[in-house]
Amino acid sequence: MKRHKPHWVYYKEVFRSKFQAGCLKAKLEDNWEQGYEIGPLVEVRRLKTNKYVVRYTYDEVM
């Protein structure tokens, strides 16, 4: 089976602190925890400008 890179979706907002981005990450993860679907993989990434973005994917195969 061929492995592929996940397709990432970036949240439209850029955050000044890792804490702010982490709050959104937790919110995204909690929305799927009580549902029927498999939740997305969510990451907080730091940009070169020392700001943070949140990205997530629905790919089940990594």
N, C-alpha and C positions, 0 to 999 in steps of 0.2 A: 504494500500500500504506500503510495507516494504521500509524503508529508508536505504540507503547504503552510505558508505564513498566514497567520490570522488576519482578517480584514478588520481594521480598527475604525471605530466611529469616535470622533472627537467632540466633546461637549463644546458648545459655542462660546463659553465664557473663559477668560483667563483670570486666574486668582493671584493675589499678592502674597498669600501665605499658604504653606503646606496644610495648615489646620483647616482653612476654608475649603481647599480642594478635598481634604479628607472627609469633611462633613458631607459633601456631595457624593463622594464615593460610598460612604456608609448608607446614605439615603437610596442610592441606586441598588445596592446589594439587598437592602431590607425590603424593597418593593417586590423582589422576586422570591424572597425567602418564604413568604406565606402563600405564594401562587402555585400553579401547577406546572409551570415551565421551568426548565433548567436555567438558572440565573447566568448573567453574562460575567465574563472575566473583566474586572474593573481595575485600572491602574491610575496612579497619580504620577505624572512625569514633570520633571523640572526643565524649564527652558534655559537657554543661554542667558536670557535677560533676568534670571533669578525669579521668574514667575512660574506658576504651576498650571498645568492643564489636566483634565480628567479624560481618559479614553476608555472605551469598553468594546467588547466583541461578543458576538453570538456564536462564533465558530466553536463546535464541540470537539473537533479534532485539531490538535495542536501539532 
